[in-house]
Amino acid sequence: TPEQLSIVQAMHMDWMFLMAYYGCGKTILLVERAEYLLRNPKNTIHFYIDKENSGLVEVLKLRFAGKNIKIKTRSRMFESDFDLSSDGVNPSDHVIIDEAWMQSSKRFLKQLKKLKSQVSTLWVALGHVHHDANFNESDFRKGLEDIQFSCPTLKHCLRNGQKIVEEAQNKVGGLDCFADQVEVKSKSN
């Protein structure tokens, strides 16, 4: 999509936050970011999945086997006092976090700012917003701007068919706060 292309053209940016509905390409863009960083053999990359027992971990391990990238899982990194330096991440390293879990938007932004101060670059994709998160998209985007994160809009669902999106939009939790923004490219079921 044009939105995805604009992010691909911004791979050089240090601080990026991807926030969109399921199937809009957040994970694919994070993988592209990892590929971009791997072009410099001196880069050390840590790719976190903020969710235990994710099949995505195995896919990423296979994709990046033999490369200077560490695939790791943590659970709810933004709801704890998790410290990247205690996990072997150096200030010169690059970090990518997928499936980020938000319990509280205020706490999330505070932890994001802390993690940013510990690394060379940080790209994050939101994976879940708890229904009690007190989430206001406009306020959250302002908070991201205040800590110098870019946050482009992704609203085109390319992965899921119309019926899957319609069913998901009826659920509470996850990324339902973006459900009214998504546009499905495929009308197939």
N, C-alpha and C positions, 0 to 999 in steps of 0.2 A: 504494500500500500504506500501511498505518498508519505504517510506518517512514519512507517518503518524505514523507508528510504532516507528520510531526513535524519533518523537516528544512526543509520549506517554511515551517513556522511559526517556524523559527529563522533565517530569512534575515538577521536583524539581527546575528547573532553574527559576531565578527571572525575567529576562528580555528577552522576546521573541516577535519577530515580524513575522507574517505570511503574506506572499505576494504571491498570485497565482491567477490563473484564476477561474472563477465561477465553483462551483461543485467539487473543489479539496479537500474539507474537512476542511476549515478554521474554520467555525462555530462549527462543531462537535468537533474539537480539543479544542476550547475555552470552550465548555460545559464540556469536560473531565477535563480541567484545573480547572474549578469551582468545579467539583465533588472531585477532588484531594484535593483542599484547604478545602473543607467542612469536610474532615476526621478529621481535628483538630477543635474541637468545639469552640476554642478560636478565630479562624480567623473570621474577618469581610471582606466580599467580596462585591465589587460594580461592577456590570456587566452593562456596558453602551452599548447602540446601538447608533452610531453616525448618526442617521437618525430618523426623526420624522415619525409617522404613519407607523411603521413597524409591520407587523404581527408577526415577530419574538419575539417582546416584550411579547405578550400574551402567546406564546408557552413557553418562558422562565419563565414567572410568574407561569404558571401551573406546570412546571417541578420542580421548586424550592420553591413551596409554603411551608411555615412553616419552612424554613431553613434560616440560618443567611447570606442571600445574598439579596442585594438590586438591583433590575432591574430598570434601568433608561434610558431615552432617552435624547439626546442632539443633536443639529444640528451643524455640522461642527466644532467640538471641536478643530480641528487642524488649523482652519483658524481664530481663535479668540484668545483672551487672557484668555480663560477659565482657571479657577483655581480650582483644585480638592478640596482644603481646604475650599473654599467658598461654596462647595456643600456637606459638611458634611463628607468628607473623611479625615481620620487621617493618620499620617505618618506610623502607624503600620498596616494599612489596605492594602488589596490586590485589584488591579483594573484590570479588563478585559474590553477591548473595541473592539467591532465588527463593521464592516461596516465603518471603518475610511475613511473619505473623504479627498482627497489631491487636493488642488488648486495650491499650490506651494510647490515643494519638499524641498526647503531651509527652508521655514517657518514651514513646517511639522516637519522636524528634530529638529528645534529649540523648537517647542512646545512639541515634544516627550521628549526631554531632560528635559524640565521644569517639565512635568508631572511625569517623572521618579524620580525627586528629592523630590516629595511630598508623595511618597508611599513606602511601603515595597517591593512590586513586581508589575510588569506591563506586561501584555500580550496584544498585539494588532493585529488585522487582518485588512488588507487593503480591502476596499470595493469599492472605486471609485478613479480613477485618472483622473482629469479634463484634457481635451485635450490641455489646455494652461499651464499645470503644469511644463513644462520644465523638464520632467522626463527622467532621464537616469538611468537605473537599476543598472549598475555597480557603478556609482557615489553614488547612494542612498544606496546601500549595504555597501559601504565604510563609508558613514556617519553613518549608523547603527552600524557598527563595532567600529567606533570612540567613540560612546556613550555606548558601551558594550552590544548591543542587539544581540542575536542570530537570524539568519534569514535563516532557512532551505529552501530548494527548494521543492515545491510541484508542480508536473506537471501532475498528473494522475487524470483525471476527472471521478468520479464515479457516479455522480448524473444524468448527462444529457446524452441523447442519441446522436449519431453521428449527426443527422440532426439539433438538437438544437444547438450544438456546432458550426456546420458549419454556421448556420444562425447568431449566436451571433458574430462570427468572422468577419462578414461583416459589423458590426455596428462600429461607431466611438464613443469613450468615454468609461466610466466605467472602465473596466479592460482590454481593448483591447491591451494594451501594453504587455500583457502576452499571447495573443491569439496564437501566433506562437509556444509557448512552450508547450501547453497543449496536452496531449495524452489521447484519449478516450478509456477506457477499454471496454465499451459496444458498439458493432456495431449496436445495435438495434436503432430504430427510435422512 
